[in-house]
Amino acid sequence: MLNRRDILKALAGGSLFAFLEEAEAKKRTPIIRKIRCSSNEERTRIVFDCTGKVERKDIETKLKGNTLWLTVRNVRANHLVRKLRSSLVSRAEVIPINSRLVRIKILMKDPHKFKVFALRACRGKPFRIVVDVLSDFMITECETRKPKKRIVVIDPGHGGKDPGAVWPINSYHPRIKEKDITLSIALRVRRILKEYPNIEVIMTRTRDVYVPLLKRAEIAAKACADAFVSIHADSMPNFPDWSGVTVFKASPGLFAKAQLVAKKVAQKVRLCNDVMCWSISPLLINMATTVTFVESARLAETIVESLKAHVNEDLVNGIRDMRRNILVLKTPGRPAILIESGFLTNPKDRKRLVQSWYQEEVARGIARGIVKYFESLNTVAYVKE
């Protein structure tokens, strides 16, 4: 509604018609009224309710670091802010620029893939601009690291709702759980490796939580890790005499199936070597699979040698090929091994596995093996200037 002063001002300027036209256009301009959201592990959906239709051509998107910017033309809005309870997005904000321009700021916790689309008004629901932030990581360049800087991902097996092997077997209230042993050893490995300033340790978990297997592989890939070490404890009820520490690498047959896993991980990260990262193609998947198989064997050898030096040599079984479909062992791009630190079904192993001194010796063997493997990489990969 025009007030008397506006009408007189328009008459004085001889532009009443233009003024009325502008006022009518402003009235028709859609307004962003509200921010709504919903979230799960795979996706966070942010919905902007509008009073009218917004053309797709009037929406531009730009991802800068962790921030997704939407520039929306021919709309109006008041300043709106919404904090999100999401593992992917922390905040959404609508920022009015002028009467026909609005910017939307979506602050992600990491760079993620996203989709922007519109839903027309129907069944009492208004026109909506929708932003889906997906759990897939955006492809980003890995920083070139200094020659002597190495990254290892330590993966304590199981956790949370997944206890792993237990003792007594099939007990509702087991006294011993594999997830507790693996976490204790892994934290000791991290503590020891912190003494080496040229090594960075990344943990897939540091407490009793459940981490999906694909997520563990993604953690290593996103970190551009130089090695992945998964720690477990075995259980063989039908073979109670089996005992000792065993280091597993993926069998050639298992690596032959690795391309399916690589395609999943490739949607979220890039493969990396010492100086660069690249998008995964079928050819590079094959190349990376071959390199990973060879390097995994080398990593396993150095850790077995170190375990023999720190743990009674008779308790170290050596290297075995893992033929089961263990996802974390078959991700192309980085050497990966799985260490079974003992058998809960063997009385002597079971007694050792819960004792601090044994966990410490196993941890020292693993840590020193990782150090030796990285030292060999530095010798091969770099020449002193």
N, C-alpha and C positions, 0 to 999 in steps of 0.2 A: 504494500500500500504506500502510495506516494504522499508525502506530507505537503502542506501549503508552501513551505519554503522551497522545496525541490521543484514544485510546479512553476512558481514565480521565477526561480533561477533559470529554468529551462526556457520559459517564455521570453525572458530578457535576452537570452542568447540565441533565440530563434531556432532552438533545436529540440523542441518538445517531442517531436516524432522520433528522433534518434534516441532521446532519453528513454521514451517508453519502450522502444524496441530493445534497448540494452537491458532494461529492467525485466522485460519478458524473457529475454534470452537467459538472464541470470536465474530467473525462476525455473526455467527448463533444465538448467545444468544439474546433472546428477550430484548428489552429496554422499560422501562416505560417512556413514552414520556410526558404525560399530565394528570392532575387531573380535572375532571368535576364533577358537582353536581347538584342535583335538590331536592326540599324539599316541603313538605306540613305538615299538622298537624299530620298525622299518620306515616310519614316515611321521612327519609332523605337518598337519594341514592347518593353514592360517587363512581365515575367511574374512573378507571385508564386505560388509553389507552396504549396498548402495540404493539410493532412492530411484535410480533410473539406469538405463543401459549405458555401458561404457564400451566404446569400440576398441577392438583388439589393436588396431593400428595406433591408438592413442596411448598404448602402454609400452614403455621401453624398459629393459632390464640390464643391469650391470653388476657383476660380482667383483668386488674389490676386497681382497683378503678374506676375512670371515664375514664381511658385510654384503648382503644382497640389497641393491637399490632398485626401486621401481619408480620411474617417472611417469606420472599419469596426467594426461592433458584433458582439458574440457571437463574437469570435475572440480568440486569444492569439498572442503572438509574443515572441521575444527581440529585442533591438536589432540591426538589420541595416543595413548601409550598402553601397552599390555605386556606384562611380564609372563613368560611361559614356563610351565613345568614340563620340560622336555629335555631329552638327552641330546637333541640336535640343535635346538634354537633357544636362546635365552630371552629375547625381547623383540617385540614388533612395535613400530612407531609410525604414525601418520603425521606428516609435517606439511601444513598448508604453505604454499609459496605466494600465490595470489588467488584471485577469484576464479581462475580457470586452470590452475596448475597445482598439483600435489606431489610430494615425494614420500615414498614409503620406505622405511629403513627396517630391514630384518637382520638382526645380529645372530649369526650362527656361532656354535662353539668350535666348529672346524669348518673348512670349506666343504660343502656338500653339493651334490647334484640337486637340481630343483626343476619344477614345472610350474608354469603360470598359465591359467586359463580362466574362462568365465562360465558362469551358470546363469541361465536366464531365469526370470521371475516365474514361479509356478507354485501352485498349491499353497498360496499364502506366504511363500518365501520370497524375499526381495531379490533383485539382481545382485549377483555376487562375483567379486574378483577373488580367485582362489590361488594360493601359493602352496604347493606341496614341496617340502624339503625332505629329500630321500636320504636314507642311511648311507648310500653310496658316496664315497669320497670323490671330490673333484680331482681330476688329474692335475697335479702340480709338480713343478720341478723340485728335485731334491737338491739341497745345497751341497756344493763340492766340499768335501771334508779334507782336513789336513791329512797328509799321508799316514801319520801314525795314529790317527783317531779311528777307533773301531767300535762298532755297536754290536752287542749280543743281546738277544731276547731270551730270558729264562722263563720257562713255562712250567709252573707247578701243576701237575696233572689233577684233573677233577676239581671239586670245590662246590660249595653251596649244596644244592639239592642232589648233586652227584658225589657220593662218598668214595667211589672207586671200590677197590677190594676192601673187605672188612674181616675182622676176627672177633668173636666166633662167626663162622660163615652162616648166613641166613638169620642172624640174630637181629631182633628189633632194636636192641640197645647194645651194639658192638662196643667192645672196649678199645679196639684199635681200628682206625680208619685211614685208608691210603691218602686221602686228601690232606690230612693233618701232617703226615710224614713228609709228603712231597713239598708242602709249603715250608716246613721247617728247614729242610735241606736247601731249598731254593733261596730262602732268605739268608742262609749262611753263605751260599755261593755269592750272592750279591754283596754281602759285607766284605768278603775276602777280595772280590774284584774291585771294590771301591778304593783299595790301596793302590791301584794302577790308574794314574791320571789319563792315560791314553786309551782307556776302555770305558765306554758308557754302557750301563746295564739298564735294560727295560724289562719290566716284569709284566706278564699277562694278568697276574693277580697278586696282591699283597695281603689279602685276607680271605676269609672263608666265603667266597662268592662264586656263583656259577658263571663261567665264560664259555659261550658256544665255540665249537672247534673252528669254524670258519672265521670267527672274530679273532681268534688267536693267530691264525695265519695272516689276517689283515693287519694286525698290530705289527708283525714282523715286516711285512711288505711296506707298510706306510712309513716305518722307521728307517727303511733302506738298510736293514740289519745285515751284518756280515756273517752272522751265525744264529741258529735257532736251536736251543737245547731244552728238550722236554723231559721232566723228571717224574718217574712213576715208581710204584712198588707192585710186584707181580703176585699172582695167586694161581696155584695149580693144585686143586683139591685131589685130583687123581694121581698126582705125582708128588707126594709129600717129601720125598728125598731131594727134590730139585732145590738148589740153593745158589746164592752168590749174586754178584752184580753182572748185568749183561747190557751191552751197548748195541742198540739197533740202528741200522740205516735202512732206507727203503730198498727193496729188491728191484732188480731191473724190470721185472714184470709190473711192479707197482708204479714205477716211474713212467712206464709206457702209457699208463692211464692218467697221468698227471695233467694232461691238456684240459680235461673237463674242469678240474679245480682251477687251473690257470685262467680259464675264461671267466670264472666267477670272480676271482680276485682281480682280474684285469679290468673289470668294470669299475673298480674303486681305486686302484693305485697303479703305479708304474714300476717296472723292474729297474733295478739300479745296479751299477757297478761302482768302482772307486771314484769315478770322475763325472758320471753323467747318469741320467735316467731316460728311458724311452718308452713309448707306448708299446704294448704287447701286440705282436702280429704272430700268425701261425709259425713263420720261420723262426722268429726270435723265441717262441715257446719251445720249439725243438732244440734250439741251441742252448737255451737256458736249462732245459731238462738235462742235457748231456753234461754241462758244466756242473750243475748241482749234484748230480750223481757222483762225479769224481771227487768234488770237494767234500761232500758228505762222508765219503770213505776216508779221506784224509783227516777230517775232524774227529771221526770215530777212532781212528788209530792213535792220535795224540792223546785223547782222553783215556783210552784204555791203558796206554803206557803210564799215564800219570796216576790212574787209579791203582795200578799194580804197585806203584811206588808209595802210595799213601795208605792203602788198604792191604791186608794180607793177600799176597799174590794168588793164593789158593782160592780166594773168594771171588776172583774176577774171571768170569767165563769168556771174556773176549767179545768179538764182534759177531753179530748175527744179522741176516737179512730179514727184514720185517715183510711178511707176505700178506698180513692183514691190511685192510683198507684204512690205514691211519692217515687222516687228512693232513695233519701238521707236518708229516714227513715228505710229502710229495708236492709241495708248492715250488714250482721252478723259480729260480732267482737267488736262492741263498741255501747254503748247506744246512741240513737239519738232521738231528739225531734224537733218539729217545733212549733214556737210561732207565732200566729197571734196577732199582737199588737193592733189591732182595725179594724174597718170597715170604708173604705172610703165612703161607701154608706150611712152611718149614719151621719147626720149633726153634732152632738155633738162630735162623735169620730173623724170626719174629721178635725174639728177645733182643737182638742187636738193633733192629730198626727203630725201636722206641727209645733207645739210649742216646744221650747227647753226644758222647764221645764217638759213637759210630757215625751218626749223622754229620758230625764235624769232619771226620776223616773222608767220608764220601764227598762232602762239599769241597774239601781241599783238593781232592783228586780231580773233580770236575773243573774247578776254577783254574787250577794250574794247567790242565789240558787245554782249556780255552786260551789261556795266555800264550802257551807254546804254539798253538795253531795260528794265532794272530801274529806272533813273531815271525813265523814262517811266511805268512802273507806279505808282511812288510819287507822281508828279505827279497822275495820274488818280484813284488810289484813296484818297488821304488829303488832308484839309484841315487846315492848321495851326490850332491852337486859340489 
